Amino acid sequence: MADPLDALRRLGALLAASVAAILCLRWPRAAWSPGWPVPDGHQASLTRCSERLAEVLADVPRDAPLGLLTPQKQGEPLDPVTNEGLEHLKATLAPRRLVEVAEAERVVAHARALVQLSKVPGFERLETVVPLVPGWVLVVREPR
Amino acid sequence: MAGTLAGVVLGLALAWLQGALLVGWLWPGRARPALALLALAFPAGLALSSSAFFLWSVASGGRVEVFPVLELLATAAAAVLARRRARRGRLLWPRPARAALAWGAPLLLVSLAGIVLALLIEASAAQPWGHWDAWAMINQKARYLAAGGDAWRWIFAGPPIHHRDYPLLLSASVARLWSWSAVLGAPGFALLAPQVLSLATFLACLAALVAPAALLCASGLAALVGLGFFALGWDLEWGAMQYADFAQATYLAWGAAVLALAARRPAAAERWCGLLGFLAGASAWCKNEGLAFAALLLVATVLALRPRGARAWMRLAGGALVAGLAVAVLKLGFAGRSRVFEARTRSVWTDLGDGERYRSLVGFLREHVGTNWSAGALLALLVAALLVPPVRRARRAWIPLGLALAQALVFALVMLTTREDFAWHLVTAADRLLLQVYPLALLGVAAALRPR
């Protein structure tokens, strides 16, 4: 027959552990960064951008030549926000092989680089522009 | 969705089985601690299956669509072989404890792990792409690896991907899970695979602390060591970021723990050499920091065990080759020159003599630990372990502590001599130093306080 004192001890330990577990439920919430696990606006915007791009490119064959154009000047790093956007787009575009803008049928471009893009043959008029998220657009080459 | 989920579950289960077969083969002795073997089998299987996936891509020219079938056949053959050649041995399962404290601590650990896991799942849902390293490197490379054909080579020759020379344990693991989902009728790059893998490596890291601690020190302390892991506070958020740092910490902890176990009986030490070599190779296949740890572990193995005879060295080299071959193929065949060795604007000696860099590093770590970690008492434990005169049996505790110290030193040297912007590198890398070295140090502390 089980020792009633032993059973009581087990029950006490179970209660103590339950209280500790409830305290622990509050602890991580309080200990971790106030905004976590909900991402900040920038992170959410990047996710939306990737979702939108995937949606836009869903019907485009995977081997269609794609270009990517940033407002980066030679030798100068991009500002962190634009750079994060660029990397997120690259992640969404993978495993598509990116080519030079001059050889591309479609170009994912930053709004600040559109003037530069308009100098490339086939992209002069910039009429076929699909907005992705603020700052980034998809430009389709006009028929030759 | 069902095909994706089935692919992820089956892929992970198969990796676990492969790891169990490998660890069952390499673990010496007849008495086998069941929980420790189960805990080690998962990271071992990840290293094995991901390196096999990468090597198959290289050898077959990217015919990844047939990999799952080949993997299944190879695993089944290995399982049959292992069953035939099974040594007489017995699995040791932990006995249920009678003392309230002895089973209260594990209960608390499981409760806390469940709560943290729930928060991490919430975080994964809120940031499905993970963080920078995940989308810009690990999972981006995984997409090319999973695409098959020539696409996987574009990691090195296509659009600029950061850190082309980086080991591919996680990238190849994600790609492998996608190839399993594709075979089961769900092609594509579902984010579920890297999300689940991220959480799994987080749990593997926790298990890499608790399971060896139960072997190295008093069993009641093992659960407390696990609770100590949660002192990382909101650094635990990294468990949902789809990064490789918890995976790396897992191999570091297992490497040090297995060496400490082997050092108990130096006469039979050579029998551990195969497993130690494998863990060194797995660590090198996970991250570049792991390459440094692999070298440290091999040196520590030679110093602590003094392997004699060709057989011991063959075991060490053979074990290292199992997971390390992929590293060699990647580094020598594809990765090109690492950025670490590119031309510098300042000499290494100028950087090492820059007192401001040391002050910044110490200041950052002090501030980070002070503000982010919720249990400074555990650091006090570390100090206590260093101050308490080590008893004779606790000598092996210095193996995890020594390796933690050496790895931290390598990490610090890389940060101090970085050719990138120092402030940026500090913010990027200092967290990783703590994440990777802290579990190792915790293991050493536990073994020093109450050695078994």
Interface residues (C-beta under 8 A of the other chain):
Chain A: D6 R9 R10 G12 A13 L14 A16 A17 A20 A21 C24 L25 W27 P28 R29 A31 W32 S33 W36 P37 V38 P39 Q43 L46 T47 S50 L68 E84 E87 H88 K90 A91 A94 P95 R97 L98
Chain B: R98 A100 L101 W103 G104 L107 L108 S111 L112 I115 V116 L119 L120 E122 A123 A126 Q127 P128 W129 W132 W135 A136 N139 Q140 R143 Y144 A146 A147 A151 W154 G158 P159 I161 F230 G233 W234 L236 E237 A240 S374
